[in-house]
Amino acid sequence: MKRLTLKKIEDSLGIILSDDAVKALDAKEGDTLFAVPTADGLHLTLHDPEEADALEDAQAFMDTHDDAFRKLA
């Protein structure tokens, strides 16, 4: 568990990530983080959960129509 502190940044609040938290996320300055709601609060990730869902849907579609894709190739 990493403790994060909210800091006032102009008219907003920001979260300051420790070096350890940045390393755990494999993040760097300028990256976009996604705050995914969970039953316990939020999960921070670099990966867009909606994009992951779309990729899973696309893979399922390709698996379903595997023969057609082989013929097209």
C-alpha positions as CSV (number, residue, x, y, z in Angstrom):
1,M,0.0,0.0,0.0
2,K,1.2,3.5,-0.9
3,R,0.1,6.5,1.0
4,L,-0.7,9.5,-1.3
5,T,-1.1,13.1,-0.3
6,L,-3.4,15.6,-1.9
7,K,-1.8,19.0,-2.6
8,K,-3.5,22.2,-3.8
9,I,-2.3,23.0,-7.3
10,E,-3.9,26.3,-8.4
11,D,-7.7,25.8,-8.3
12,S,-7.4,22.0,-8.2
13,L,-6.1,19.2,-6.0
14,G,-3.3,16.9,-7.2
15,I,-1.8,13.7,-6.0
16,I,2.0,13.6,-5.4
17,L,3.3,10.1,-6.2
18,S,6.5,8.9,-4.4
19,D,9.3,7.5,-6.5
20,D,8.3,4.0,-5.3
21,A,4.7,4.5,-6.5
22,V,5.9,5.8,-9.9
23,K,8.1,2.7,-10.3
24,A,5.3,0.4,-9.2
25,L,3.1,1.9,-11.9
26,D,6.0,1.8,-14.4
27,A,5.0,5.4,-15.1
28,K,6.9,8.5,-16.2
29,E,6.1,12.3,-16.3
30,G,3.4,13.0,-18.8
31,D,1.8,9.6,-18.7
32,T,-2.0,9.4,-18.3
33,L,-3.3,7.4,-15.3
34,F,-6.7,5.9,-15.1
35,A,-8.6,5.9,-11.8
36,V,-10.8,2.8,-12.0
37,P,-13.6,2.5,-9.4
38,T,-13.5,-0.6,-7.3
39,A,-15.6,-1.9,-4.4
40,D,-12.8,-0.6,-2.1
41,G,-12.2,2.8,-3.7
42,L,-10.0,3.4,-6.8
43,H,-7.4,1.5,-8.6
44,L,-4.7,3.6,-10.5
45,T,-3.4,2.1,-13.7
46,L,-1.7,3.2,-16.9
47,H,-4.0,1.0,-19.0
48,D,-7.3,2.3,-20.2
49,P,-9.9,-0.3,-19.1
50,E,-12.3,0.6,-21.9
51,E,-9.5,-0.1,-24.5
52,A,-8.8,-3.5,-22.8
53,D,-12.5,-4.4,-23.1
54,A,-12.5,-3.4,-26.8
55,L,-9.4,-5.5,-27.5
56,E,-11.1,-8.5,-25.8
57,D,-14.2,-8.0,-27.9
58,A,-12.1,-7.8,-31.1
59,Q,-10.2,-10.9,-30.2
60,A,-13.4,-12.8,-29.5
61,F,-14.8,-11.6,-32.9
62,M,-11.6,-12.7,-34.7
63,D,-11.7,-16.1,-32.9
64,T,-15.3,-16.6,-34.0
65,H,-14.6,-15.8,-37.6
66,D,-11.1,-17.4,-37.8
67,D,-11.9,-19.4,-41.0
68,A,-13.0,-16.2,-42.8
69,F,-9.8,-14.4,-41.8
70,R,-7.7,-17.3,-43.0
71,K,-9.4,-17.2,-46.4
72,L,-8.8,-13.5,-46.7
73,A,-5.1,-13.8,-45.8
